[in-house]
Amino acid sequence: MPKIKLPTKSPHIDMTPMVDLFSVVLTFLMLTTTMRQQEPAPVDTPYSISEKPTPDFNTLTLLLSKDDKVFLNFDNGPDTLLKYRPKILAEMGKRYNIEFTDAELREFEKYPTSIGVPILKMKEFLNTKENKERAVFQTGIPIDSLDNQLALWILFARQVNPNIQACIKGDAKTGFPIVQKVLDIMQDKNVNKFNLITSLEAAKINLQEIQK
Amino acid sequence: MAEIIQEEKGGGKKKAKKHAPHIDMTPMVDLMCLLITFFMLTTAFSKAKVMEINLPEKIKDPTKQEAPRISASRTLNLILGPNDKIYWYPGAVKPEEYNSLPPVTELDYSAEATGVRQMLLERNRALFKKIDEFNNEVLTGKLVLTPDSVLKSIAQLKKVDDTGPIVLIKAYKKANYGNFVDILDEMNICGIARYTFVPIAWYEEKMVETAAGIAPTTTASTK
């Protein structure tokens, strides 16, 4: 009787279609990705039914954290092509007689998230390379009436970019006094239109009950 | 998945290879898997939404500008209180009532009978019905409009409405930002045409404190 010849090699699977598919998915993800950035303070935004997406540029975002600190962000992260950030910082520097070098301005431009550094510490902050050491400087922007740096930031941001829109991103648990104060400061600078950043939720209305 | 390719040695003439050499793609697939997982986890798919609010311009010089006058009969005052409660009263408090302040009613943020939504819808029924009918016509295809003109038409409906309440939102100092967003959201859900956010008055702080049972700590200006 002839022996049955068993295949010695494992059957070869053709992986080409799989690789094709993977590369398509990978390319798609790489092109659409916007990296999630770590904010200096954790913020859980409240929910609303609004469906209007956040604007991508011409924004001045105020981050209000749970412990009543205020952080600022221009154009949500790394700067746009028009490079407003260094101009705003240079104006701020002029006001406080601080000369920022080109390298420092570039560092400010590149900084990916919100900034909450008092202007007098800004130079030190920008020259620190280590992320952990940097976090120490993020003490929030002073907003009291003696040294209202937030008002100046808003003023210069609006001078540099007249189309800038104010966005407010607050934690649902942020106390109201700080919100009120920030709104007051903005209104003093004639900003009366605000975008409140929220997460989407569905509205539930019991129509029958109302029509009764 | 590695495989060992055994070479045949000796024995007869060498055959010319007919098919293309096989490339082992396993490491490539492994790497791609890793990258895909990485990108999927770091991508923020859903972008945050924004809710717009326009606040009335600040009156910087009271001698030149006068506060707008609104009818007291249509006014509803909503005060955002501590512990996720809302206190409301209709109309306005006259100076002669400062010693015996009107009572406030307690509500919460739910959609139930105790919630602010029922109260607002009750008072805004006429306008809400109109907006709802209009939305239905758009949804069922009776009216074909672009999203922009839908929004415009609703804004127009709100503009000509003169029966719904004028809501004044005020916040007690123990309220939080979430309450503020929630109440503005309720305004949008209930289709309130006229609402705004105004600073709280000292007698309103007092009213909330009496209703919620907190020790009085008036900080608002007594103007």
HADDOCK unambig.tbl for C-alpha pairs under 7 A between the chains (distance, minus, plus):
assign (segid A and resid 15 and name CA) (segid B and resid 25 and name CA) 6.88 0.50 0.50
assign (segid A and resid 19 and name CA) (segid B and resid 29 and name CA) 6.28 0.50 0.50
assign (segid A and resid 22 and name CA) (segid B and resid 32 and name CA) 6.66 0.50 0.50
assign (segid A and resid 26 and name CA) (segid B and resid 36 and name CA) 5.54 0.50 0.50
assign (segid A and resid 29 and name CA) (segid B and resid 39 and name CA) 6.17 0.50 0.50
assign (segid A and resid 29 and name CA) (segid B and resid 40 and name CA) 6.98 0.50 0.50
assign (segid A and resid 30 and name CA) (segid B and resid 39 and name CA) 6.84 0.50 0.50
assign (segid A and resid 33 and name CA) (segid B and resid 43 and name CA) 5.10 0.50 0.50
assign (segid A and resid 34 and name CA) (segid B and resid 43 and name CA) 5.85 0.50 0.50
assign (segid A and resid 34 and name CA) (segid B and resid 44 and name CA) 6.27 0.50 0.50
assign (segid A and resid 35 and name CA) (segid B and resid 42 and name CA) 6.04 0.50 0.50
assign (segid A and resid 35 and name CA) (segid B and resid 43 and name CA) 5.82 0.50 0.50
assign (segid A and resid 35 and name CA) (segid B and resid 44 and name CA) 6.75 0.50 0.50
assign (segid A and resid 36 and name CA) (segid B and resid 42 and name CA) 6.17 0.50 0.50
assign (segid A and resid 36 and name CA) (segid B and resid 43 and name CA) 6.57 0.50 0.50
assign (segid A and resid 36 and name CA) (segid B and resid 44 and name CA) 5.98 0.50 0.50
assign (segid A and resid 46 and name CA) (segid B and resid 178 and name CA) 5.50 0.50 0.50
assign (segid A and resid 46 and name CA) (segid B and resid 181 and name CA) 6.84 0.50 0.50
assign (segid A and resid 48 and name CA) (segid B and resid 182 and name CA) 6.88 0.50 0.50
assign (segid A and resid 48 and name CA) (segid B and resid 185 and name CA) 5.67 0.50 0.50
assign (segid A and resid 49 and name CA) (segid B and resid 185 and name CA) 6.67 0.50 0.50
assign (segid A and resid 50 and name CA) (segid B and resid 49 and name CA) 6.58 0.50 0.50
assign (segid A and resid 50 and name CA) (segid B and resid 50 and name CA) 6.52 0.50 0.50
assign (segid A and resid 50 and name CA) (segid B and resid 51 and name CA) 5.62 0.50 0.50
assign (segid A and resid 51 and name CA) (segid B and resid 49 and name CA) 5.95 0.50 0.50
assign (segid A and resid 52 and name CA) (segid B and resid 49 and name CA) 5.44 0.50 0.50
assign (segid A and resid 52 and name CA) (segid B and resid 50 and name CA) 5.62 0.50 0.50
assign (segid A and resid 53 and name CA) (segid B and resid 47 and name CA) 6.71 0.50 0.50
assign (segid A and resid 53 and name CA) (segid B and resid 48 and name CA) 6.35 0.50 0.50
assign (segid A and resid 53 and name CA) (segid B and resid 49 and name CA) 4.47 0.50 0.50
assign (segid A and resid 53 and name CA) (segid B and resid 50 and name CA) 5.97 0.50 0.50
assign (segid A and resid 54 and name CA) (segid B and resid 48 and name CA) 5.92 0.50 0.50
assign (segid A and resid 54 and name CA) (segid B and resid 49 and name CA) 5.18 0.50 0.50
assign (segid A and resid 54 and name CA) (segid B and resid 50 and name CA) 5.45 0.50 0.50
assign (segid A and resid 170 and name CA) (segid B and resid 177 and name CA) 6.81 0.50 0.50
assign (segid A and resid 171 and name CA) (segid B and resid 177 and name CA) 6.88 0.50 0.50
assign (segid A and resid 172 and name CA) (segid B and resid 176 and name CA) 6.71 0.50 0.50
assign (segid A and resid 172 and name CA) (segid B and resid 177 and name CA) 5.27 0.50 0.50
assign (segid A and resid 172 and name CA) (segid B and resid 178 and name CA) 3.85 0.50 0.50
assign (segid A and resid 173 and name CA) (segid B and resid 176 and name CA) 5.63 0.50 0.50
assign (segid A and resid 173 and name CA) (segid B and resid 177 and name CA) 6.23 0.50 0.50
assign (segid A and resid 173 and name CA) (segid B and resid 178 and name CA) 6.17 0.50 0.50
assign (segid A and resid 174 and name CA) (segid B and resid 176 and name CA) 5.41 0.50 0.50
assign (segid A and resid 174 and name CA) (segid B and resid 177 and name CA) 5.34 0.50 0.50
assign (segid A and resid 175 and name CA) (segid B and resid 174 and name CA) 6.65 0.50 0.50
assign (segid A and resid 175 and name CA) (segid B and resid 175 and name CA) 6.29 0.50 0.50
assign (segid A and resid 175 and name CA) (segid B and resid 176 and name CA) 4.32 0.50 0.50
assign (segid A and resid 175 and name CA) (segid B and resid 177 and name CA) 6.09 0.50 0.50
assign (segid A and resid 176 and name CA) (segid B and resid 173 and name CA) 5.84 0.50 0.50
assign (segid A and resid 176 and name CA) (segid B and resid 174 and name CA) 6.58 0.50 0.50
assign (segid A and resid 176 and name CA) (segid B and resid 175 and name CA) 5.44 0.50 0.50
assign (segid A and resid 176 and name CA) (segid B and resid 176 and name CA) 4.58 0.50 0.50
assign (segid A and resid 176 and name CA) (segid B and resid 177 and name CA) 5.53 0.50 0.50
assign (segid A and resid 177 and name CA) (segid B and resid 173 and name CA) 5.71 0.50 0.50
assign (segid A and resid 179 and name CA) (segid B and resid 177 and name CA) 6.90 0.50 0.50
assign (segid A and resid 187 and name CA) (segid B and resid 58 and name CA) 6.50 0.50 0.50
assign (segid A and resid 192 and name CA) (segid B and resid 54 and name CA) 5.69 0.50 0.50
assign (segid A and resid 192 and name CA) (segid B and resid 55 and name CA) 5.20 0.50 0.50
assign (segid A and resid 192 and name CA) (segid B and resid 56 and name CA) 6.78 0.50 0.50
assign (segid A and resid 192 and name CA) (segid B and resid 57 and name CA) 6.35 0.50 0.50
assign (segid A and resid 193 and name CA) (segid B and resid 53 and name CA) 5.90 0.50 0.50
assign (segid A and resid 193 and name CA) (segid B and resid 54 and name CA) 4.50 0.50 0.50
assign (segid A and resid 193 and name CA) (segid B and resid 55 and name CA) 6.39 0.50 0.50
assign (segid A and resid 194 and name CA) (segid B and resid 52 and name CA) 5.75 0.50 0.50
assign (segid A and resid 194 and name CA) (segid B and resid 53 and name CA) 5.34 0.50 0.50
assign (segid A and resid 194 and name CA) (segid B and resid 54 and name CA) 6.33 0.50 0.50
assign (segid A and resid 195 and name CA) (segid B and resid 50 and name CA) 5.55 0.50 0.50
assign (segid A and resid 195 and name CA) (segid B and resid 51 and name CA) 5.38 0.50 0.50
assign (segid A and resid 195 and name CA) (segid B and resid 52 and name CA) 4.54 0.50 0.50
assign (segid A and resid 195 and name CA) (segid B and resid 53 and name CA) 6.40 0.50 0.50
assign (segid A and resid 196 and name CA) (segid B and resid 50 and name CA) 5.23 0.50 0.50
assign (segid A and resid 196 and name CA) (segid B and resid 51 and name CA) 4.97 0.50 0.50
assign (segid A and resid 196 and name CA) (segid B and resid 52 and name CA) 6.22 0.50 0.50
assign (segid A and resid 197 and name CA) (segid B and resid 48 and name CA) 6.54 0.50 0.50
assign (segid A and resid 197 and name CA) (segid B and resid 49 and name CA) 5.73 0.50 0.50
assign (segid A and resid 197 and name CA) (segid B and resid 50 and name CA) 4.37 0.50 0.50
assign (segid A and resid 197 and name CA) (segid B and resid 51 and name CA) 6.36 0.50 0.50
assign (segid A and resid 198 and name CA) (segid B and resid 48 and name CA) 6.18 0.50 0.50
assign (segid A and resid 198 and name CA) (segid B and resid 49 and name CA) 5.32 0.50 0.50
assign (segid A and resid 198 and name CA) (segid B and resid 50 and name CA) 5.64 0.50 0.50
assign (segid A and resid 198 and name CA) (segid B and resid 51 and name CA) 6.95 0.50 0.50
assign (segid A and resid 199 and name CA) (segid B and resid 48 and name CA) 5.63 0.50 0.50
assign (segid A and resid 199 and name CA) (segid B and resid 49 and name CA) 5.78 0.50 0.50
assign (segid A and resid 200 and name CA) (segid B and resid 49 and name CA) 6.57 0.50 0.50
